[in-house]
Amino acid sequence: GDENSQSSWMNPFDDLIQHLLTSTDTNNTPTIQKMIKEDIYLRTLDAIHDEIVNTTTNSTRTTAPMMMMNDTNIKDVIRGLSVAFTNQITGESKVTPTLPVQDTVSARLISSLISLLQAY
């Protein structure tokens, strides 16, 4: 379930950045291997976008309310937010930040994308 995946893989985006974008090579010229890793990184982000973020894709598939809530929970973690439902029937909730904006997954993803853009 949701709790299981969160506890078993705490930093999936950091792992992607580390393994696909971090290079020990001091030479900044693009290599085929580096370009392939960057392509895999961007395609992975695109797939995550299609699966979790893109409301057009989500609305065209048959999505159970529980699946939509799971998608929202994932997005909230990426945004660095904690959501506590104050009323389960109406869906009212209290949203609180769990960490400073610059430390969120969203900020790290944006930073990694800016670095990619600056490299070319």
Secondary structure, DSSP 4 states (H G I P E B T S, - for coil): -HHHHHHH-S-HHHHHHHHHT-------S--HHHHHHHHHHHHHHHHHIIIII-HHHHHHS---HHHHHHHHHHHHHHHTEEEEEEETTTTEEEEEESS-GGGSHHHHHHHHHHHHHHH-
